[in-house]
């Protein structure tokens, strides 16, 4: 079991939680874990804050199985049984539903909506008021580029917002963290990462992969690229809420 989290992760996550007031005393936080390095790393980080932070909150975990060939998240149940953390597992044939219902949208977008609905459902049934997601700074910059280039809008993922039904808050504690930092931690901690956590994303090409490579290539020329993009995006990450 992981007992020590490097400061390079704790510091930016702690700052994000404080900057955006993500977690409040008495919150019940449900973390979405896909089996990838990002969400598994975030589990250990939030578990650390759950033990050591002055804010008292509860922590649970949910995994959504889209029932896609090559993706076997059931192994996560064995992993989470090692911890005193409530664990929920939901299944849905998302790819089959996409073939029947998807109209003019990407598979990833369709899948994300279905997964989010299942997460909301579980959170409500189990009494959680906060849903934590594992998107990091690289994800936010890619979303920004896609929105500007394809839609002509300055838009990216929010760090903290309230859902449309106004009954759940959604947080992204990794918004200040780079993907490579999470990869390094997952490897060093020997986390049970599920390789290619969504094989269909590799079979169905998307624009995100293109912009990911574009940004990483440009970073070689401009080492401060991601910190500069974070500064530019900072006003976009806020949302007014009570």
C-alpha positions, -999 to +999 in steps of 0.1 A: +000+000+000+012+035-008+019+056+023+041+084+009+029+107-019+056+129-035+053+167-029+053+173-066+018+159-066+005+169-031+014+205-035-004+212-068-034+191-059-037+208-025-034+242-042-061+233-067-085+221-039-079+253-020-080+277-050-113+264-062-128+254-028-133+219-041-138+200-009-157+213+022-161+198+057-188+171+056-185+164+019-190+129+006-166+126-024-171+098-050-140+094-072-144+080-107-116+054-113-112+039-148-081+019-141-058+044-158-028+060-141-045+094-136-075+082-116-055+056-096-030+082-087-057+106-077-072+079-054-040+078-034-037+115-033-072+120-020-067+092+004-037+111+018-057+143+022-086+122+038-062+111+065-041+142+070-060+173+058-079+195+084-110+191+063-131+161+073-147+144+043-157+109+032-142+092+002-157+065-021-148+051-055-168+041-086-157+022-117-178+021-149-173-010-171-183-001-207-181-039-215-157-034-244-135-063-256-100-059-242-110-038-212-112-058-180-117-035-150-129-063-126-093-066-113-098-032-096-122-048-072-094-069-058-072-039-055-098-017-037-106-045-013-072-037+003-085-003+015-113+008+038-129+027+010-165+020-003-162+007-039-190+007-065-189-011-098-214-004-126-217-021-160-232-009-193-227-020-229-218+015-240-202+006-274-233-013-284-255+016-273-233+040-293-238+020-325-276+023-321-280+058-307-249+079-316-257+107-341-230+130-354-209+128-322-176+111-313-177+078-295-156+093-267-182+121-261-211+096-262-193+073-238-184+101-214-221+112-212-233+076-205-206+071-179-214+104-162-251+095-160-242+062-142-218+081-119-245+106-110-270+078-104-247+060-080-237+092-062-274+100-056-283+065-045-253+063-021-256+099-007-224+114-023-226+151-031-193+155-049-180+136-080-142+138-085-127+132-119-091+126-129-085+150-158-051+168-156-035+199-171-026+181-204-063+172-208-074+208-202-049+223-227-060+198-254-097+206-248-088+243-251-071+238-284-099+217-298-125+242-287-107+272-303-098+254-335-130+236-341-156+258-325-140+292-323-146+294-285-123+299-255-135+269-235-121+240-215-130+217-187-141+234-154-121+228-123-152+229-101-189+233-111-224+223-102-243+198-125-274+208-144-297+193-118-280+214-091-276+184-067-240+174-073-206+193-075-180+180-099-143+186-092-110+180-110-082+181-084-055+174-109-060+206-130-025+218-120-007+184-125+010+173-157+003+139-172+040+128-170+040+134-132+012+110-128+028+085-151+060+087-130+042+082-098+021+053-111+052+035-123+072+042-091+042+031-069+035+000-091-001+009-094-023-017-111-028+004-142-051-012-168-033-008-201-053+010-228-082+016-204-105+022-234-093+002-264-121+017-286-105+051-282-075+037-300-096+020-327-117+052-333-092+080-340-100+113-324-088+149-325-076+148-290-047+125-299-037+149-326-036+180-303-018+160-276+010+153-299+010+188-313+013+204-278+040+180-267+060+187-298+057+224-293+067+221-257+102+210-269+106+245-284+088+264-256+095+247-223+070+270-204+042+262-228+019+244-203+024+269-175+017+297-199-015+279-212-025+274-176-022+311-169-043+318-200-069+293-191-072+302-154-102+325-158-120+297-177-117+272-149-139+290-124-176+288-121-198+308-097-215+286-071-227+288-035 
